[in-house]
Amino acid sequence: MIRRPPRSTLFPYTTLFRSIISLSILVVLSVVYLPLTEAYWIWTPETNRFINPKNEPKGSPEEQFDWAMSFYKEKEYKDALKEFRKLVKHYPRSVQASQSLYHAGECLEKLGSYYKAFEEYQRVVDEYPGSQIIGEVLQRQFNIGGLLLEGKEKKLLGVQWSAFLAGDRAREIYRQIIANAPYGDYADDAQFKLGFSFEYDRRYDEAVAEYKKLLKEYPESELADQANYRIGLCSYMYSLPSDYDDKATVEAKKNFKSFVKRHPDSPLKAEVQKNLKKLSEKEACKIFNTALFYEQQDKLEAALIYYQEVKDRYPETKWAAKAAKKAVRIERTIKETE
C-alpha cells in the first residue's frame, strides 16, 4: 500500500507551482499590453514624468487650431470642443485662443447645450475683452437667450429638464449682454427681451418695469414704439382678473391712451383702440352690475344713479343701451310711487 506524503512535505512544491503559473500569466499580459501602454504613455525628461500624448496639445497653437478645426469641419463637435479647449488651456495668450473659445461655444450650440455655450462665449468677453469678435459673441448670446426662452435647451430622457429655468436663464443672458456693452448694438434689444421674458411668464408688473427702463435708457430705440404698446398691453392683461380692484383697469387705460397720444400714426393704433374698448366694456359692466344690485335691493334712487353713469360715461358700450332702458323704467316707477 502506497502511503500519501504528509501535507507539510507537499506544501513547498504546490506554492512554487502556483508562483510559476502567476508569473507566466503576468509575462503574457505584459507582452500583450506593453505595446498599448507604450503607445499612450511615454517618459519625458522635460517634465520628469510620464505623459499621455493623446491629452497633449500639438507643438504650436497654429497646429492645434488646425487640428481642432479638422474635427469641426467634419461635424465631430465633441472632439472639436475638446481640442479647442485644449488650445485655450495650453496656449491662452495665443492669437487663436479667443477664436477657439468662440468655436467651442459653437460646438456646444450644435450639441444643444445652449446655456453652456453662452458661458463659453462669455469667457471671450471676460478673458479677451479686446478681441475683434466681441460683436459676433454678443449676437450669439442674444440668439441663445431667445432659444432658451422658447424652451430649445436639450432634453433629458425626452423631458425638457431645464424648462423651469428657461425664463431665469434667458434673463441672466440679456442682463449680461447689457452689462457687456450697455450701448452696443444689442443692448436695447436685450432690454426689450427682458420685458418680454417677464410678460411671457405672466409677471406683468415686472415686464412693465423693464419696458419703462428701455424707454428711459434708450429713448431713441426703434423698439420704443413697441415698448410703449406692450406697457399698455401688460397693464390690460394684469387688469383682466381684477373684478374688484379698479386700479389695474385705470392704469391700463391710462397707458393705452398715452400710447395713442405719443404714436398717433402707429400701425398698432387699431389694436390699442380695440383693447381700450374692451376695458370700457369691463368698467361699464361693473357699474351696471352695481346698479342692478341696488335695484334688486329696492333702492331705486341709488340704482338710477349708477344706470345713468353707465349711459353717460360709456355710451359706446353694449351696456349703455341696457342701462338707458333700466333708467327709464326706474324713473317711471319712482314717479308712480310719489
Buried (B, 14 or more C-beta within 10 A) or exposed (E): EEEEEEEEEEEEEEEEEEEEEEEEEEEEEEEEEEEEEEEEEEEEEEEEEEBEEEEEBBEEBBEBBEBBBEBBEEEBBEBBBBBBBBBBEBBBEBEBBBBBBBBBBBBBBBBEBBBBBBBBBBBBBEEBEEBEBBEBBBBBBBBBBBBBBEEBBEEEEEEEEBEEEBBEBBBBBBBBBBEBBEEBEBBBBBBBBBBBBBBBBEBBEBBBBBBBBBBEBBEEBEBBBBBBBBBBBBBBBBBBEBEEEEEBBBBBBEBBEEBBEEBEEBEBBEBBEEBBEBBBBBBBBBBBEBBBEBBEEEEBEBBBBBBBBBBEBBBEBEBBEBBBEBBEBBBEEEEEEE
